[in-house]
């Protein structure tokens, strides 16, 4: 017997070019999305790439609206110098 009253659907986004399936809406924080991509939020920031090359950076606790085909990139906060 199937549960027809319950609909599970996800949308695809990309983080650093890698695809991820997430629930749509504005309930995920930037830190949660970074962790989904296997990155430590204490060392990276999340940014969204919008049209015309506009980049919008998010704070770790900031709520991120997730819609189909949104593109995100990680930004390393500190890099060691040789």
N, C-alpha and C positions, 0 to 999 in steps of 0.2 A: 504494500500500500504506500502510495507516495504522499508527501506532505505538500499539497497544492497551495495551501494558505501561506506558505513561507517561501519567499523569493530571495535567493542569495545571488548577488551579482557584484562583480568587481570591475574596476577600470584599470587600464594599463597606463603607468607613468614610467618615465625613465629617470634614473639617477646615475650620473656619470656614464650615460650611454647604455646602461644595463636596464632591461625591462623588469618591472615589478607590478604585481597585481595587488591593489588595495581597494578598500571600500570607498566610494565617492562621498564627498561632503567636506565639512570643515571641522573635523574632530581630531585630526592628527597634528602633533606638534612637529616642529622642525627636528627636534632631537629624536623622536620616534622614527621619522623617515631616514635619518642618518643611521640609526641602529639597524633598520631594515636592510640598508645597504652594507651592513657590516662595518660601519665606521663609528668611532668613539666621538660623541658630541663635544667632549671637552677638548678635542684637538681639531675639530672641523666645524665649519659653518655650512648651512644649506642656502643655496640661491636658486631662484627660478629664472630660466631663460625665456623671455617673452619676445614678441614680435619686434622687428627692427633691431635686434641685438640687445635690447634692454635687459639688464640683470637686476633682480630684486633680491636682496639678502634678508634672511630671517634670523631672529634670535632663537636660541634653543627652545624656550618655552612658548614661542609664538605659534598660534594656531595657523595651519596651512590649509587653504582650500584645495581639495583634490578633485580634479576633473580629468576626463579621458585625454590622453596624449600630452599631459603636461610634462615639461622637461626641466629637470633639476640637475644641478651640479654641486659637488662638494668643494669647499674652499679650505685649504689647509691654513690653520691659524698661525702656526710657527713652523719654520723649516730650519733644520740645523745648518750652520755655515761651516764649510770645510776650511 
